[in-house]
Structure formats: structure tokens, C-alpha cells
Amino acid sequence: MKCKILVKNNYMKQIPEKFWERLQSFHTKEEFEILQNWLNKNEENIFFRINTLKSDSLEIENILTQNNIIFEKIWFIPNAYIIKNYAKKTLWDLDIYKDGKIYMQSFSSQIPVLHLWLFPGNKVLDITSAPGSKTSQIAAVLKNTWEIIANDNNAIRIDKLKFTLKRQWVNNTSVIKMDARKIPQNFKEEYFDNILADLPCSAEWRINLHIEKSFWFWSEENILKNAQLQKEILEKFPELHLENIDSEIPYLKRWIWNFWEKSFHSEIHKTIRCLPSEMFEWFYIAKFKKD
């Protein structure tokens, strides 16, 4: 299938043809048009969740209304909101943002935590946790109880992580600095009940065709390098099998069976991907369970 590429600015001509070929290979014509509109976006919607460790919907909605900010609560993610066509700086200037009562986080980024088995007494590991979006989301779900280990291997990113956790009153989390591939060597087997792995990726979610610096990094070599790193991290956790992810959330799609004449294992259909759109950015989610 060959879809028409909607060239809306000169920057699109600078993106490698391989980028478009890859996207066209597993999107329908309708999906590809939605995708192009997303890549061509001039204004970004604001997505955020309420930090339930510090506030609630009543307080946040009242303050937004008092500041004449039109918002919409989303039914498919707890405590999640969208503000359309609004300057982020306006929200940044509000005390509810400065105090950590709300946290800007895309809907795609909030979905993985919804599929963890979080119960009282859980020990949770966030393998690549900075800047702390999902770690703090987990802490809120667990109401600052039990134990979370937040790991990253970059000192600057860890500083951002610690800032996020402090601002949101997260106090059940220990921060460590470690190569994710070495984690199994430093904890007892089956120490953790849940492991969240937001692994290094191709970062295509950053691409905006109106911002040249948002896509200069893209290459097939970069994709392959990160794919290999993902395998090295996951191979440290044996005896895993895929669990089916059921979801009625719009714009979530099952992963594909084939890609450029390569066939995947049939189990891959249990995983999901977010179709970039008004509500979502690129994201791929797989859920594993240890035998």
C-alpha cells in the first residue's frame, strides 16, 4: 500500500524516505492520515493527571475554572485531564503546578501503570525511571505505601527524578543509579512483584514536522541500536511470557503480525500500540508475567 504524503512544510523534505516507508508499511490509509496530522500539529494539547498524594479533582477543577481554563476529564484514565489549544506557561504559573498537585504527563505515558498488578505489600521496580512520571504515578496508586525502587543510569536524569519525587510528596521510593542490565545481579531473585521498564527507544514520539531539531536524530541505525539494548535488558529476566492486554481506550491498536516481510510470533498480538492522534503520542506496551 502506498499512501499519499501530505507535504505541509519544507522540513518534511528533510526526513529520510525510509521514515515514511516504515510508517506506511503497517498503517492503514486512514491511520496514516491521522498520523500525518499529528506530525504536522501546530499547537500541543496539555495532558496532566492529578497528584492524589496532594490534591483531588474538586480542588483542581475549581482552580482551573477560577482561572478561566477550559478542561476535559478523561474517562479512560483515572485522574487524567486534557486542556486543548492552551499555552503551557499559563498552567506553569499556577500554584497547583508549582506545588506538584498536578503533573503534566501524556495519556500514552499514563497507560502502562494501569496494567501493573499493584496490591498492598508490593515491591515495585521502575528500571529506567527518570524523570519520574511513572514512578510518581505508581506511588500515588499505592498511596505512598510499600516499596518502590527507581533506577536510572544518568546523574542528570536522576537529579530530575529526585526533583519530581520531592515535589509530588513521594516518600516510599528509593533512587538508585545503575545500568539496567546489572540489576538482576544486585537484588535477590523474585525480590520485586512488579517491574516497569520504559526502555530506551527510537523516540519518534518527539517528532514535530514544524520543529527541525525534533527529528534530526532519526535513523534506522538508531532504531536497531535501541532494539538491541532493549533485548539485552529484557534477557536478564528469563521465564517470561506475554499476557494479553485488554483495553477499550480509543486509538489503541493491536500490534501487527508482519513488518516488511518479517513475521512476528503469534503472541505479539497480545501487545498494543498507541496511534498518534489528538489524544495520544507513539507508544508500545507489552505486559509480561513470570512463569
Summary of the structure (lengths in Angstrom):
residues: 291
radius of gyration: 19.7
end to end distance: 40.0
largest distance: 55.5
contacts: 799
relative contact order: 0.14
helix: 37%
strand: 18%
